[in-house]
Amino acid sequence: MLGEFAIRSRLVEERVAALLEVSRTPVREALVRLLADGLVERGQDGGYYVAQPDLHDLRDLYELRVTLELRGISRALEPAVRGHDPAVLEPLRDQWRALRDDQPEPDPQFVVMDEDFHVTMSRASGNAALTSTLASVNARIRAVRMYDFLTADRITLTILQHLEIVEEVLAGRLEDALTAMRRHVGESMDVVERRAARAITQMALNRGRRHDVDRGSH
Protein backbone atom coordinates (compact mmCIF):
# COMPACT_ATOMS: atom_id res chain seq x y z
CA MET A 1 0.00 0.00 0.00
CA LEU A 2 3.01 2.27 0.28
CA GLY A 3 3.86 1.84 -3.39
CA GLU A 4 6.94 -0.31 -2.77
CA PHE A 5 6.07 -2.56 -5.71
CA ALA A 6 5.64 -1.18 -9.21
CA ILE A 7 2.20 -1.12 -10.83
CA ARG A 8 1.45 -4.39 -12.65
CA SER A 9 4.59 -6.05 -11.30
CA ARG A 10 4.12 -9.76 -10.76
CA LEU A 11 4.27 -11.03 -7.19
CA VAL A 12 6.04 -14.37 -7.39
CA GLU A 13 5.49 -16.49 -4.28
CA GLU A 14 9.10 -17.66 -4.04
CA ARG A 15 10.52 -14.14 -4.34
CA VAL A 16 8.09 -12.59 -1.88
CA ALA A 17 8.72 -15.43 0.60
CA ALA A 18 12.47 -14.89 0.30
CA LEU A 19 12.08 -11.14 0.71
CA LEU A 20 10.01 -11.59 3.88
CA GLU A 21 12.02 -14.59 5.08
CA VAL A 22 8.94 -16.77 5.48
CA SER A 23 7.65 -19.95 3.85
CA ARG A 24 5.49 -19.87 0.72
CA THR A 25 2.32 -20.90 2.59
CA PRO A 26 1.67 -17.61 4.44
CA VAL A 27 2.60 -15.70 1.28
CA ARG A 28 0.04 -17.69 -0.72
CA GLU A 29 -2.62 -17.04 1.93
CA ALA A 30 -1.75 -13.33 2.00
CA LEU A 31 -2.03 -13.05 -1.78
CA VAL A 32 -5.50 -14.62 -1.68
CA ARG A 33 -6.54 -12.07 0.95
CA LEU A 34 -5.04 -9.19 -1.02
CA LEU A 35 -6.95 -10.37 -4.09
CA ALA A 36 -10.20 -10.32 -2.13
CA ASP A 37 -9.40 -6.80 -0.91
CA GLY A 38 -8.70 -5.58 -4.44
CA LEU A 39 -5.05 -4.78 -3.76
CA VAL A 40 -3.74 -7.33 -6.25
CA GLU A 41 -5.18 -8.68 -9.50
CA ARG A 42 -5.10 -12.11 -11.11
CA GLY A 43 -3.49 -12.14 -14.53
CA GLN A 44 -4.44 -14.34 -17.49
CA ASP A 45 -1.41 -16.45 -16.67
CA GLY A 46 -2.81 -17.11 -13.20
CA GLY A 47 -0.20 -14.98 -11.48
CA TYR A 48 -0.79 -12.18 -8.98
CA TYR A 49 -0.03 -8.61 -10.04
CA VAL A 50 0.03 -5.35 -8.09
CA ALA A 51 -3.19 -3.43 -8.74
CA GLN A 52 -3.18 0.31 -9.29
CA PRO A 53 -5.48 2.14 -6.84
CA ASP A 54 -8.55 3.21 -8.81
CA LEU A 55 -9.05 6.90 -8.14
CA HIS A 56 -11.10 7.58 -11.27
CA ASP A 57 -14.49 7.03 -9.66
CA LEU A 58 -13.44 7.74 -6.08
CA ARG A 59 -14.92 11.22 -5.84
CA ASP A 60 -18.21 10.16 -7.45
CA LEU A 61 -18.54 7.23 -5.09
CA TYR A 62 -17.65 9.35 -2.06
CA GLU A 63 -20.30 11.86 -3.13
CA LEU A 64 -22.84 9.04 -3.27
CA ARG A 65 -21.62 7.72 0.06
CA VAL A 66 -22.00 11.04 1.87
CA THR A 67 -25.46 11.50 0.34
CA LEU A 68 -26.55 8.13 1.73
CA GLU A 69 -24.94 8.78 5.12
CA LEU A 70 -26.56 12.20 5.52
CA ARG A 71 -29.94 10.93 4.39
CA GLY A 72 -29.73 8.19 7.00
CA ILE A 73 -29.60 10.94 9.62
CA SER A 74 -31.82 13.64 8.09
CA ARG A 75 -34.82 11.42 7.36
CA ALA A 76 -35.47 11.29 11.11
CA LEU A 77 -36.20 15.03 10.95
CA GLU A 78 -39.40 14.31 9.02
CA PRO A 79 -42.55 14.09 11.18
CA ALA A 80 -43.75 10.87 9.57
CA VAL A 81 -40.47 9.02 10.18
CA ARG A 82 -39.58 7.26 13.39
CA GLY A 83 -36.36 8.32 15.07
CA HIS A 84 -33.23 6.20 15.14
CA ASP A 85 -33.45 2.96 17.06
CA PRO A 86 -31.55 3.38 20.36
CA ALA A 87 -31.40 -0.41 20.75
CA VAL A 88 -29.09 -0.39 17.72
CA LEU A 89 -27.14 2.77 18.50
CA GLU A 90 -26.42 2.31 22.20
CA PRO A 91 -24.38 -0.91 21.74
CA LEU A 92 -22.60 0.80 18.83
CA ARG A 93 -21.70 3.74 21.06
CA ASP A 94 -20.43 1.38 23.75
CA GLN A 95 -18.31 -0.52 21.21
CA TRP A 96 -16.57 2.65 20.04
CA ARG A 97 -16.08 3.90 23.59
CA ALA A 98 -14.22 0.66 24.26
CA LEU A 99 -12.09 1.27 21.15
CA ARG A 100 -11.34 4.77 22.40
CA ASP A 101 -10.17 3.39 25.74
CA ASP A 102 -8.09 0.61 24.15
CA GLN A 103 -7.13 1.89 20.73
CA PRO A 104 -6.06 -0.69 18.15
CA GLU A 105 -2.85 -0.38 16.20
CA PRO A 106 -2.94 1.13 12.68
CA ASP A 107 -4.17 -1.54 10.28
CA PRO A 108 -5.72 -1.30 6.80
CA GLN A 109 -8.26 -3.91 7.93
CA PHE A 110 -9.67 -1.33 10.35
CA VAL A 111 -11.73 -0.35 7.32
CA VAL A 112 -14.02 -3.31 8.10
CA MET A 113 -14.85 -1.91 11.54
CA ASP A 114 -15.32 1.53 10.04
CA GLU A 115 -17.75 0.18 7.47
CA ASP A 116 -19.65 -1.66 10.20
CA PHE A 117 -20.09 1.60 12.11
CA HIS A 118 -21.57 3.42 9.13
CA VAL A 119 -23.80 0.54 8.06
CA THR A 120 -25.09 0.16 11.63
CA MET A 121 -25.82 3.89 11.80
CA SER A 122 -27.77 3.56 8.58
CA ARG A 123 -29.63 0.48 9.77
CA ALA A 124 -30.73 2.36 12.89
CA SER A 125 -32.46 4.89 10.65
CA GLY A 126 -34.93 2.25 9.54
CA ASN A 127 -34.50 2.37 5.75
CA ALA A 128 -33.20 -1.00 4.55
CA ALA A 129 -32.74 0.22 0.96
CA LEU A 130 -30.45 3.04 2.10
CA THR A 131 -28.42 0.59 4.17
CA SER A 132 -28.09 -1.93 1.35
CA THR A 133 -26.95 0.74 -1.10
CA LEU A 134 -24.41 2.12 1.38
CA ALA A 135 -22.97 -1.35 1.94
CA SER A 136 -22.60 -1.76 -1.83
CA VAL A 137 -20.79 1.59 -2.18
CA ASN A 138 -18.50 0.69 0.72
CA ALA A 139 -17.51 -2.56 -0.99
CA ARG A 140 -16.57 -0.68 -4.16
CA ILE A 141 -14.26 1.79 -2.40
CA ARG A 142 -12.90 -0.52 0.31
CA ALA A 143 -9.51 -1.17 -1.30
CA VAL A 144 -8.81 2.55 -1.65
CA ARG A 145 -10.26 3.46 1.77
CA MET A 146 -7.70 1.21 3.45
CA TYR A 147 -5.24 4.07 2.93
CA ASP A 148 -7.12 5.97 5.64
CA PHE A 149 -6.00 3.66 8.44
CA LEU A 150 -2.22 3.48 8.10
CA THR A 151 -1.37 5.84 10.97
CA ALA A 152 -2.36 6.08 14.64
CA ASP A 153 -3.61 9.65 14.32
CA ARG A 154 -6.21 8.62 11.75
CA ILE A 155 -7.39 5.73 13.93
CA THR A 156 -7.71 8.09 16.89
CA LEU A 157 -9.62 10.74 14.95
CA THR A 158 -11.93 8.21 13.35
CA ILE A 159 -12.89 6.77 16.73
CA LEU A 160 -13.53 10.21 18.23
CA GLN A 161 -15.56 11.35 15.24
CA HIS A 162 -17.64 8.16 15.27
CA LEU A 163 -18.42 8.73 18.94
CA GLU A 164 -19.37 12.34 18.26
CA ILE A 165 -21.78 11.28 15.50
CA VAL A 166 -23.52 8.48 17.39
CA GLU A 167 -23.81 10.53 20.59
CA GLU A 168 -25.33 13.48 18.73
CA VAL A 169 -27.92 11.20 17.13
CA LEU A 170 -28.77 9.53 20.43
CA ALA A 171 -29.21 12.95 22.01
CA GLY A 172 -31.53 14.03 19.19
CA ARG A 173 -29.17 16.74 17.96
CA LEU A 174 -29.56 15.72 14.35
CA GLU A 175 -28.36 18.96 12.77
CA ASP A 176 -25.12 18.67 14.73
CA ALA A 177 -24.87 15.01 13.72
CA LEU A 178 -25.24 15.99 10.06
CA THR A 179 -22.42 18.53 10.39
CA ALA A 180 -20.19 15.96 12.12
CA MET A 181 -20.90 13.28 9.51
CA ARG A 182 -20.23 15.62 6.59
CA ARG A 183 -16.93 16.71 8.12
CA HIS A 184 -15.93 13.12 8.96
CA VAL A 185 -16.51 11.72 5.47
CA GLY A 186 -14.95 14.76 3.79
CA GLU A 187 -11.75 14.52 5.83
CA SER A 188 -11.54 10.80 5.15
CA MET A 189 -11.82 11.37 1.41
CA ASP A 190 -9.04 13.96 1.47
CA VAL A 191 -6.68 11.61 3.33
CA VAL A 192 -7.49 8.62 1.14
CA GLU A 193 -7.05 10.56 -2.09
CA ARG A 194 -3.74 12.08 -0.99
CA ARG A 195 -2.22 8.83 0.27
CA ALA A 196 -3.40 6.76 -2.67
CA ALA A 197 -2.01 9.32 -5.13
CA ARG A 198 1.32 9.20 -3.29
CA ALA A 199 1.35 5.40 -3.54
CA ILE A 200 0.60 5.55 -7.26
CA THR A 201 3.49 7.98 -7.76
CA GLN A 202 5.84 5.66 -5.86
CA MET A 203 4.66 2.69 -7.92
CA ALA A 204 5.36 4.60 -11.12
CA LEU A 205 8.84 5.53 -9.89
CA ASN A 206 9.57 1.91 -9.02
CA ARG A 207 8.38 0.81 -12.44
CA GLY A 208 10.72 3.34 -14.03
CA ARG A 209 13.67 2.16 -11.95
CA ARG A 210 12.94 -1.46 -12.86
CA HIS A 211 12.80 -0.50 -16.55
CA ASP A 212 16.15 1.28 -16.28
CA VAL A 213 17.71 -1.76 -14.60
CA ASP A 214 16.30 -4.06 -17.26
CA ARG A 215 17.74 -1.86 -20.03
CA GLY A 216 21.09 -1.70 -18.31
CA SER A 217 21.33 -5.47 -18.10
CA HIS A 218 21.11 -5.88 -21.89
Secondary structure, DSSP 8 states (H G I E B T S, - for coil): --S-S-TT-B--HHHHHHHHTS-HHHHHHHHHHHHHHTSEEE-TTS-EEE-----TTHHHHHHHHHHHHHHHHHGGGSTTS----HHHHHHHHHHHHHHHHS-----TTHHHHHHHHHHHHHHHHT-HHHHHHHHHHHHHHHHHHGGGGSSHHHHHHHHHHHHHHHHHHHTT-HHHHHHHHHHHHHHHHHHHHHHHHHHHHHHHHHHHHHHHHHHHT-
